[in-house]
Amino acid sequence: MHKQIYVHEDDHPDLTGDELAEKVLRYIQYSALIDTSGLSVMAIGRTVVLSGYVSCETELGCAEEAAASVIGVHLVENRLEVRPH
């Protein structure tokens, strides 16, 4: 059976650490339609750190906005870079 990328039942405000990081990564892929294969998400408490590469400047902002909109995320540190062509 095909696993859903993101479901709203995931929206528990008390998630932290790896569970929150996984939820943020799924939500970025779901809402921003960004290829997340070059992204890494780490959560320290309710602070999320995005790192890795995206394909263009637009995706930098989209990934950050998507991460910030996840319930339970209080701060996003965006360390993403645009992949050189």
ChimeraX commands (.cxc) that place a marker at each C-alpha (Angstrom):
marker #1 position 0.00,0.00,0.00 radius 0.5
marker #1 position 1.20,3.51,-0.85 radius 0.5
marker #1 position 2.16,5.50,2.26 radius 0.5
marker #1 position 0.90,9.07,2.39 radius 0.5
marker #1 position 3.57,11.74,2.46 radius 0.5
marker #1 position 1.79,13.85,5.06 radius 0.5
marker #1 position -1.49,13.57,6.93 radius 0.5
marker #1 position -2.99,16.13,9.25 radius 0.5
marker #1 position -3.23,13.54,12.01 radius 0.5
marker #1 position 0.54,14.15,12.31 radius 0.5
marker #1 position -0.17,17.59,13.75 radius 0.5
marker #1 position 0.63,16.89,17.38 radius 0.5
marker #1 position 2.07,20.07,18.89 radius 0.5
marker #1 position 4.20,18.16,21.39 radius 0.5
marker #1 position 6.56,16.43,18.91 radius 0.5
marker #1 position 10.28,17.21,19.21 radius 0.5
marker #1 position 13.55,15.82,17.95 radius 0.5
marker #1 position 13.55,13.15,15.25 radius 0.5
marker #1 position 9.74,12.87,15.10 radius 0.5
marker #1 position 9.39,16.60,14.47 radius 0.5
marker #1 position 12.23,16.57,11.91 radius 0.5
marker #1 position 10.61,13.72,9.97 radius 0.5
marker #1 position 7.26,15.50,10.00 radius 0.5
marker #1 position 8.84,18.74,8.73 radius 0.5
marker #1 position 10.63,16.93,5.89 radius 0.5
marker #1 position 7.40,15.22,4.82 radius 0.5
marker #1 position 5.52,18.51,4.97 radius 0.5
marker #1 position 8.10,20.34,2.85 radius 0.5
marker #1 position 7.79,17.63,0.21 radius 0.5
marker #1 position 3.98,17.67,0.43 radius 0.5
marker #1 position 3.25,21.39,0.54 radius 0.5
marker #1 position 6.09,22.93,-1.43 radius 0.5
marker #1 position 6.52,20.05,-3.91 radius 0.5
marker #1 position 10.28,20.28,-3.49 radius 0.5
marker #1 position 12.62,17.40,-4.22 radius 0.5
marker #1 position 13.79,16.70,-0.67 radius 0.5
marker #1 position 16.52,14.21,-1.62 radius 0.5
marker #1 position 19.19,16.87,-1.01 radius 0.5
marker #1 position 17.65,18.19,2.22 radius 0.5
marker #1 position 18.43,17.33,5.78 radius 0.5
marker #1 position 16.21,18.36,8.67 radius 0.5
marker #1 position 17.33,18.28,12.27 radius 0.5
marker #1 position 15.16,19.31,15.21 radius 0.5
marker #1 position 16.56,20.41,18.53 radius 0.5
marker #1 position 13.56,20.69,20.76 radius 0.5
marker #1 position 11.16,22.79,18.69 radius 0.5
marker #1 position 13.88,24.49,16.65 radius 0.5
marker #1 position 14.31,23.07,13.14 radius 0.5
marker #1 position 17.55,23.32,11.18 radius 0.5
marker #1 position 17.32,22.92,7.40 radius 0.5
marker #1 position 20.53,22.05,5.56 radius 0.5
marker #1 position 21.57,20.70,2.20 radius 0.5
marker #1 position 20.76,21.80,-1.32 radius 0.5
marker #1 position 17.75,22.90,-3.34 radius 0.5
marker #1 position 17.60,23.59,-7.07 radius 0.5
marker #1 position 16.79,27.33,-7.03 radius 0.5
marker #1 position 16.40,30.45,-4.87 radius 0.5
marker #1 position 12.62,30.10,-4.83 radius 0.5
marker #1 position 12.87,26.70,-3.17 radius 0.5
marker #1 position 14.96,28.21,-0.35 radius 0.5
marker #1 position 12.09,30.38,0.78 radius 0.5
marker #1 position 9.40,27.79,0.08 radius 0.5
marker #1 position 11.16,25.18,2.22 radius 0.5
marker #1 position 11.60,27.62,5.08 radius 0.5
marker #1 position 7.97,28.78,4.94 radius 0.5
marker #1 position 6.72,25.19,4.84 radius 0.5
marker #1 position 8.89,24.21,7.80 radius 0.5
marker #1 position 7.75,27.23,9.82 radius 0.5
marker #1 position 4.09,26.38,9.21 radius 0.5
marker #1 position 4.33,22.92,10.79 radius 0.5
marker #1 position 2.53,22.75,14.12 radius 0.5
marker #1 position 5.11,22.45,16.90 radius 0.5
marker #1 position 7.92,24.32,15.13 radius 0.5
marker #1 position 8.89,27.49,16.99 radius 0.5
marker #1 position 12.00,28.53,15.03 radius 0.5
marker #1 position 13.55,27.62,11.66 radius 0.5
marker #1 position 17.23,28.04,10.95 radius 0.5
marker #1 position 17.67,27.89,7.18 radius 0.5
marker #1 position 21.14,26.71,6.12 radius 0.5
marker #1 position 20.00,25.56,2.67 radius 0.5
marker #1 position 22.06,26.42,-0.39 radius 0.5
marker #1 position 21.25,26.48,-4.08 radius 0.5
marker #1 position 22.91,23.55,-5.84 radius 0.5
marker #1 position 25.48,24.79,-8.34 radius 0.5
marker #1 position 24.55,23.87,-11.92 radius 0.5
marker link #1:1,2 radius 0.2
marker link #1:2,3 radius 0.2
marker link #1:3,4 radius 0.2
marker link #1:4,5 radius 0.2
marker link #1:5,6 radius 0.2
marker link #1:6,7 radius 0.2
marker link #1:7,8 radius 0.2
marker link #1:8,9 radius 0.2
marker link #1:9,10 radius 0.2
marker link #1:10,11 radius 0.2
marker link #1:11,12 radius 0.2
marker link #1:12,13 radius 0.2
marker link #1:13,14 radius 0.2
marker link #1:14,15 radius 0.2
marker link #1:15,16 radius 0.2
marker link #1:16,17 radius 0.2
marker link #1:17,18 radius 0.2
marker link #1:18,19 radius 0.2
marker link #1:19,20 radius 0.2
marker link #1:20,21 radius 0.2
marker link #1:21,22 radius 0.2
marker link #1:22,23 radius 0.2
marker link #1:23,24 radius 0.2
marker link #1:24,25 radius 0.2
marker link #1:25,26 radius 0.2
marker link #1:26,27 radius 0.2
marker link #1:27,28 radius 0.2
marker link #1:28,29 radius 0.2
marker link #1:29,30 radius 0.2
marker link #1:30,31 radius 0.2
marker link #1:31,32 radius 0.2
marker link #1:32,33 radius 0.2
marker link #1:33,34 radius 0.2
marker link #1:34,35 radius 0.2
marker link #1:35,36 radius 0.2
marker link #1:36,37 radius 0.2
marker link #1:37,38 radius 0.2
marker link #1:38,39 radius 0.2
marker link #1:39,40 radius 0.2
marker link #1:40,41 radius 0.2
marker link #1:41,42 radius 0.2
marker link #1:42,43 radius 0.2
marker link #1:43,44 radius 0.2
marker link #1:44,45 radius 0.2
marker link #1:45,46 radius 0.2
marker link #1:46,47 radius 0.2
marker link #1:47,48 radius 0.2
marker link #1:48,49 radius 0.2
marker link #1:49,50 radius 0.2
marker link #1:50,51 radius 0.2
marker link #1:51,52 radius 0.2
marker link #1:52,53 radius 0.2
marker link #1:53,54 radius 0.2
marker link #1:54,55 radius 0.2
marker link #1:55,56 radius 0.2
marker link #1:56,57 radius 0.2
marker link #1:57,58 radius 0.2
marker link #1:58,59 radius 0.2
marker link #1:59,60 radius 0.2
marker link #1:60,61 radius 0.2
marker link #1:61,62 radius 0.2
marker link #1:62,63 radius 0.2
marker link #1:63,64 radius 0.2
marker link #1:64,65 radius 0.2
marker link #1:65,66 radius 0.2
marker link #1:66,67 radius 0.2
marker link #1:67,68 radius 0.2
marker link #1:68,69 radius 0.2
marker link #1:69,70 radius 0.2
marker link #1:70,71 radius 0.2
marker link #1:71,72 radius 0.2
marker link #1:72,73 radius 0.2
marker link #1:73,74 radius 0.2
marker link #1:74,75 radius 0.2
marker link #1:75,76 radius 0.2
marker link #1:76,77 radius 0.2
marker link #1:77,78 radius 0.2
marker link #1:78,79 radius 0.2
marker link #1:79,80 radius 0.2
marker link #1:80,81 radius 0.2
marker link #1:81,82 radius 0.2
marker link #1:82,83 radius 0.2
marker link #1:83,84 radius 0.2
marker link #1:84,85 radius 0.2
view
